[in-house]
Amino acid sequence: MKILAIIQARMGSTRLPGKVLKKILDKPLLEYQIERLRKCQTLDQIVIATTTKVADKPLVDFCQSLGVSYYRGSEEDVLSRYYEAATLYDGDVIVRLTSDCPIIDPEVVDKVVTSYLNNPVYDYVSNTLERSYPRGLDTSLITYSSLKEAYHKADDNLDREHVTRYIYNRPNEYDLLNISNDKNASHHRWTVDTNEDFRLITKIIESLYPVNPDFVLADMLHLLNENPDWVKINKHIEQKKS
């Protein structure tokens, strides 16, 4: 069984253009994410799924410089981009990630994947069906067969854009499993979509990375408990509707 992590990434962003390659401590955000995912015990391969647009060529160059696999597909039909990438790289199980999560926790990713491996009867396993983790640690797993079915059946534009929406909106047709954190920390926002988000992530990385590049969820929560004003930096930001 091949477990394939696919990160959707593009340079275009309505609120923070070029965010995935914005640098903190002279390293692009996407490089932090890849570095952290490489620490996962359950992933066999990481693929960046970007678009065929000329504007996304810097992402291809970035992948080539790091020796990371990539695929270029449709900008708007992200479902097809995922399906085609999963097919090309022979994934049996797909871990869906987004490039706005630079401080993704490898332990959380492994928890989601291991939950599936311990009981592989599910079509979809995620820590976002009922949120208890900080936004920015989002991890979803979908079987290749379910992804293929969604690719062929989904005809709603939102389902094509949001990849797993077709699956999780049909709990009577697919077996879904939610992964919960021990304590509800869903009020934290560690994704990067605005300048405020970037400011907070900058503070977290600059504080933790030089001391311990392997920092995890508990380290981040401890840091923000010690600096409660930091949470206010992006508290007012509303997540884009999916």
C-alpha positions, -999 to 999 in steps of 0.1 A, spaced: 0 0 0 14 33 -11 5 63 10 9 95 -10 7 130 4 -4 156 -21 -1 192 -13 -22 216 -34 -2 248 -41 -3 278 -64 12 312 -64 -21 330 -69 -39 340 -37 -66 367 -35 -56 378 0 -18 371 1 -3 365 -34 28 343 -35 24 333 1 36 298 -3 71 310 -12 72 339 13 102 335 35 107 333 73 143 330 85 153 329 48 132 298 41 100 296 21 68 286 39 63 256 17 98 244 25 89 243 62 59 222 54 78 197 33 106 195 59 80 187 86 61 162 64 94 144 57 95 136 94 62 116 92 66 79 97 36 69 76 41 87 43 57 71 13 60 101 -10 52 138 -11 39 154 -42 32 191 -49 1 195 -71 2 229 -88 -13 243 -120 -3 247 -156 -3 285 -153 30 303 -162 27 321 -128 32 287 -111 65 280 -128 84 292 -96 68 263 -77 81 238 -103 116 253 -99 112 252 -61 103 215 -63 131 207 -86 156 224 -63 145 203 -33 140 171 -52 103 170 -45 79 153 -69 53 176 -85 23 175 -109 8 203 -129 -30 203 -136 -61 224 -137 -62 255 -115 -100 255 -109 -108 217 -111 -86 208 -81 -104 174 -78 -90 165 -113 -56 178 -103 -56 154 -73 -69 125 -91 -44 128 -120 -15 133 -95 -26 103 -75 -29 82 -106 5 93 -120 23 85 -87 3 53 -80 -12 63 -46 -34 37 -29 -42 62 -1 -41 99 -6 -33 123 23 -47 157 12 -29 188 25 -29 224 15 1 247 11 -11 273 36 -2 250 65 36 256 70 37 244 106 17 212 100 25 187 128 39 154 115 26 136 147 -9 148 138 -6 136 102 7 102 114 -22 100 138 -47 104 110 -30 79 87 -24 54 115 -61 55 125 -69 44 89 -42 17 88 -54 2 121 -89 -1 107 -89 3 69 -126 1 64 -130 39 60 -132 59 28 -123 91 44 -105 100 76 -100 136 87 -94 159 117 -117 185 102 -151 168 101 -156 181 137 -128 206 144 -108 202 176 -73 209 162 -60 244 153 -67 254 118 -35 249 100 -30 213 111 -57 201 87 -51 166 75 -75 144 54 -71 109 40 -91 95 12 -87 62 -5 -78 62 -42 -110 43 -51 -131 70 -34 -111 98 -50 -116 81 -84 -153 78 -78 -156 115 -68 -136 125 -99 -160 107 -122 -193 115 -104 -189 151 -90 -205 176 -113 -209 206 -88 -182 233 -92 -177 234 -55 -171 197 -54 -145 200 -82 -128 229 -64 -126 214 -29 -116 178 -37 -131 159 -7 -163 178 -5 -182 153 -26 -172 125 -2 -178 141 32 -211 155 22 -224 119 16 -221 102 49 -247 77 39 -226 66 9 -191 67 23 -176 56 57 -162 87 74 -140 89 105 -132 120 125 -100 123 144 -102 145 175 -76 162 197 -76 155 234 -86 191 241 -104 215 218 -79 239 203 -99 248 173 -99 285 182 -63 288 171 -56 298 135 -22 287 122 -30 287 85 -16 315 62 -40 334 41 -35 370 51 -7 393 63 -19 389 99 -17 351 96 19 355 82 28 377 112 17 351 137 34 322 119 66 343 117 65 347 155 60 310 161 87 299 137 112 325 148 106 315 184 107 277 181 125 267 150 161 278 159 158 260 192 139 230 181 131 225 144 110 194 154 85 214 174 50 199 176 15 209 187 22 209 224 52 232 219 31 257 199 3 257 224 28 263 252 44 292 233 10 309 228 0 303 264 31 323 273 23 350 247 -15 352 247 -15 386 229 -1 368 198 -34 350 193 -51 383 188 -30 391 157 -52 371 134 -82 362 157 -105 385 136 -97 368 103 -126 349 88 -119 317 70 -129 316 34 -160 296 28 -156 263 11 
